């Protein structure tokens, strides 16, 4: 446990000094600032006003930005460290490989999740001071949990890629392709499968629910639209299969499990290959 | 004891270590030499358990890959290239002290002997230190650990003569330990070691004992008289800490015993203007007394 904590601490110290982290924190802090500046807390869209509306917009923007940011920055820094000789030196210290790998995973998770979470929390606190009538604590907790799950999922994918790829060029390309595929399978490819190949709807919805981005999107949607009216006919199947509470549980646990399984495979590869 | 048995390491189709077998006994101080691509760094990484390979690597009967913490706890390592770590130098020292079960004060003392004030650089990112400072810090971390095996990959590459002398002194204080000192050039490390191993294309092509004739802590008093003052020479000799009388013709200073070949190599470039040269071994007892005085 001590090795995990030491490696985690080391990763946090390293990451917060990296340029990518400054940009990352700035992007999410900036997002919140922009949402305040443009008066989103006062706007009324589809019945949502105040902080609920702002949180919803923030979470949608986060879904677009967080995965690619986590993927690219993580694979670049992990594989880059290996290429630059950081692993050669740091892994000459008597620290177990599991402690090193999982410590870095924990450290990186905190570095990735906390700025997004903090930005959301600050928004609520600022909103409170600005005289918001009602603070949406329930939404805040659900969004935080969904973000936790999404961050961990993409971090797991990143650690998996980093263990497989030997150069940062390959790692970044792979990360980008995976992100693009997940993005395309949000809508475009699924519609294509339905129309062009007459794929059964169950398969298409099944594919959608294997996509952590889609799961996050539907989970976030379900919080303000429990009947998933915005989703269209697929909502019937999802609600039929899972029910409301069932799907929210799935939306939390599936990305979490996927991230941990992929990180686990990454560790398995890591400990069986050359370290530097 | 370090045992390498039929070690083979292949990168894609290139066989970097080719059925390498070697036994390094406790107390062996090895100069690991060979040209670029000979397999020195690969062999070191196998000993550190960082590469998967064919064959066997055992350190005191244990595999460094399977028993990482036990094996690496005995090893102090200085890499050829300082890693580009962003963390403050102080954090690196604290991390090393924690995992090595050593203490920061010892590392600070060694760093001070090398001319590096740890307090001054503590908050600076390791990456932003100069090449010499990084090297000194890595050496201080390694020497601050009570290791039984020292693996040093080109340890003095970025150091000035004065700092190199301190490194030689530090190594001289640990002559009972096992050392593997990798270098492109034998003359850099010849006087520190008792065995030379040369690698070529992943094989041992030379494995020889070296007579331990020179005390690594030995110093030589040197006086050089020139035919005429020379600006380039003045610059080069000043780096060795030499001082001249006002005329710039007579230069006096001291040279570390293990550094003598390197010094003569430098001097050879100016042989045309050297009228007289005297190199005289200083009394060993006086050297040790002086060293103790510096440490105090």
HADDOCK unambig.tbl for C-alpha pairs under 7 A between the chains (distance, minus, plus):
assign (segid A and resid 13 and name CA) (segid B and resid 87 and name CA) 5.85 0.50 0.50
assign (segid A and resid 14 and name CA) (segid B and resid 86 and name CA) 5.46 0.50 0.50
assign (segid A and resid 14 and name CA) (segid B and resid 87 and name CA) 5.13 0.50 0.50
assign (segid A and resid 17 and name CA) (segid B and resid 86 and name CA) 6.33 0.50 0.50
assign (segid A and resid 84 and name CA) (segid B and resid 83 and name CA) 6.55 0.50 0.50
assign (segid A and resid 84 and name CA) (segid B and resid 84 and name CA) 6.84 0.50 0.50
assign (segid A and resid 85 and name CA) (segid B and resid 83 and name CA) 5.35 0.50 0.50
assign (segid A and resid 86 and name CA) (segid B and resid 83 and name CA) 4.84 0.50 0.50
assign (segid A and resid 86 and name CA) (segid B and resid 84 and name CA) 6.59 0.50 0.50
assign (segid A and resid 86 and name CA) (segid B and resid 85 and name CA) 6.96 0.50 0.50
assign (segid A and resid 89 and name CA) (segid B and resid 79 and name CA) 6.53 0.50 0.50
assign (segid A and resid 89 and name CA) (segid B and resid 83 and name CA) 6.76 0.50 0.50
assign (segid A and resid 92 and name CA) (segid B and resid 48 and name CA) 6.15 0.50 0.50
assign (segid A and resid 92 and name CA) (segid B and resid 72 and name CA) 6.57 0.50 0.50
assign (segid A and resid 92 and name CA) (segid B and resid 77 and name CA) 6.84 0.50 0.50
assign (segid A and resid 93 and name CA) (segid B and resid 72 and name CA) 6.08 0.50 0.50
assign (segid A and resid 93 and name CA) (segid B and resid 99 and name CA) 6.90 0.50 0.50
assign (segid A and resid 94 and name CA) (segid B and resid 68 and name CA) 6.13 0.50 0.50
assign (segid A and resid 94 and name CA) (segid B and resid 69 and name CA) 4.19 0.50 0.50
assign (segid A and resid 94 and name CA) (segid B and resid 72 and name CA) 4.72 0.50 0.50
assign (segid A and resid 94 and name CA) (segid B and resid 73 and name CA) 5.12 0.50 0.50
assign (segid A and resid 94 and name CA) (segid B and resid 99 and name CA) 6.31 0.50 0.50
assign (segid A and resid 94 and name CA) (segid B and resid 100 and name CA) 6.91 0.50 0.50
assign (segid A and resid 95 and name CA) (segid B and resid 69 and name CA) 5.55 0.50 0.50
assign (segid A and resid 95 and name CA) (segid B and resid 99 and name CA) 6.95 0.50 0.50
assign (segid A and resid 96 and name CA) (segid B and resid 68 and name CA) 6.26 0.50 0.50
assign (segid A and resid 96 and name CA) (segid B and resid 69 and name CA) 6.08 0.50 0.50
assign (segid A and resid 273 and name CA) (segid B and resid 52 and name CA) 6.04 0.50 0.50
assign (segid A and resid 274 and name CA) (segid B and resid 50 and name CA) 5.96 0.50 0.50
assign (segid A and resid 274 and name CA) (segid B and resid 51 and name CA) 4.41 0.50 0.50
assign (segid A and resid 274 and name CA) (segid B and resid 52 and name CA) 5.54 0.50 0.50
assign (segid A and resid 275 and name CA) (segid B and resid 50 and name CA) 5.14 0.50 0.50
assign (segid A and resid 275 and name CA) (segid B and resid 51 and name CA) 6.18 0.50 0.50
assign (segid A and resid 276 and name CA) (segid B and resid 50 and name CA) 6.62 0.50 0.50
